[in-house]
Amino acid sequence: MNFVSFRVSFKNNFFVFFVSYFIKNIFSFRFRFVTCHFYTKMTKKYSIFLDNFFTILSYFSAKNRKFFSQKMKIQKIMPAALKMEEI
């Protein structure tokens, strides 16, 4: 019985670790900067939704407030990068 419960908890912990690792790497600043030109092709409303979605994901994967505050600084840079891309 203990072995079964251990397996279940291990699977859950591994899943949480994998999801947080995936989010931290895939939805990083570099990934979003590379896909910046795709944002400009979408409507403004949709691109804002995606940006907020990435921010929420990074918030849940963040281990502390410092990590999230760095993400927020990057958020402020992104609109400027988008305007430069449009020109």
N, C-alpha and C positions, 0 to 999 in steps of 0.2 A: 504493500500500500504506500509506504514511504517513497519507494522508487518511482511509482507512477506520479505522485505529487511533485517529486523532484524534476521529473522529465517535463511536466507541464510548466512549472515555474522557469525552468531553463529555456524552454521554447519561447515563453513570453518575454523573458529578459533579452534573449537574443534578437527577437523581433523588434523590441524597443530600441536596442542598440543599433541594429541595422538601419532602421528608419531614420534615427537621429543622425547617423553617419552619412547616410544617403542625402538627407536634406542639407546638412552642413556643407557637403562637397558640391552637389549638383546645383543647389540654389545659392551658390556663393556669388560674390561680386563679379568675379571673372566670367562666370557663366552668364550672368545677366548683362554684363557689358558686351559680350560677344553677340548675344541675341538682341541687342539694342535696336538694330535696323529692322528686325521683325516687328518690334513694338510700333515703329512709325507707320508701318503698313496697316496696322489695325486701327480701329476707331479709338479715340482718346479714352472713352469710357471703359472699353475693354482692357486697354493697357493699364489703366489705373487699377482696375479690378485685379489683374494679374500681379501687379506690383504689391498690392495689399495682401494678396494671397501668399506670395513669397515671404512677405514680412511676418505674417502670422505663423507660417511654417517654421521660419527661422527662430521666432520667439519660443515656440514649443520645444525646439531642439536645443535652445540655449541653456547652458548650465548655470549661468549667472547673469545678473543685470548688465555687467560690463560688456559682455559679448553682444547683448541686444542693443546697447547704446552705440556700439561700433556699427552695427547694421543700420541703425537709424541715421548715422552720419552719412553712410553710403546712400541711403534713400534720398537725402537732400542733394547729393551730387547727380543722381540719375536724371532729373528733369533738365538740368543744364546740358548733360550729354545728349539727351534726346533733341533739344533745340539745335545743338551743333550738328547733329546727324541730319536734321531736316534741311539745313542751309547748304 
